[in-house]
């Protein structure tokens, strides 16, 4: 089983990114082969600053490695270092119906809101399809809101296979734990766009200050509280083991505590949970050549696979003769 996923380098990862996706990527790297790429070409639809994109790309690699991605188990690379995918994207574009792309959520939402939507955003799902198909991916771990892109990828691949023969493997989506279960400091879904995130690698002191500012209700200390509906408890549950969760849940139901007590427990748990990752990240930042070497090696491996798939497509449509 080959797993593939891409992460856009659009800023520092937060708790929602980790528990909603990155943790599962790490768990899936023990599959037969896992390909993870930093989607800097996709990021061009939102980032138009050269240095910012370069910095975010490097930092995304460092963050993934620090959080446990093992280059001996998974192939890690930068999207633009595999030019075969861009050529495959063009091949797929020539047979993709406009109507299919017009129905895609990311483009449709912007258009409905009267926002500018460029050709990059419009054709984004086709580049995403090329990313997936180029590695004969069997499984693509995605959030619930991304399943449409996998369906579009399958539609494009099925249409191509119907016309030119069985060239592409049809991928399936593996829906990740819903990142909506990770509330931000305001109780809403943790998201950069809401400005309510707690970053994984921000300074510990800043992290603890954010935790202490998490919104809570105004019920008195002595009143019992329902842990299942409380965002603070939901956050604590991400870091605690089952015994710890049950202990705090019982405290909620009894009452007689202040939310500040839970916030301190949460801050301690988060600090301890990511402590090893912080140390690994410091080591990687101190030796950037190691990171670039991992990315170069990953790109070389990815190019071999993507090149073989591209040749199949080229031969199928007649722009490259066999042999």
Secondary structure, DSSP 4 states (H G I P E B T S, - for coil): -EEEEEE--SS--BHHHIIIIIHHHHHHTTSSEEEEEE-HHHHTTT---HHHHHHHHHHHHHHHHHTT--TTTEEEEEGGG-HHHHHHHHHHHTT--HHHHHT-HHHHHHHHTT----HHHHHHHHHHHHHHHTTT-SEEEE-GGGHHHHHHHHHHHHHHHHHH-S-SPPPEEEEPPPGGGSB-TTSSBP-GGGT---BSSS-HHHHHHHHHT-------TTS---GGG-HHHHHHHHHS-HHHHHHHHHHHHH----HHHHHHHHHHHHHHHTHHHHHHHHHHHHTHHHHHHHHHHHHHHHHHHHHHHHHHHHHHHTSS---
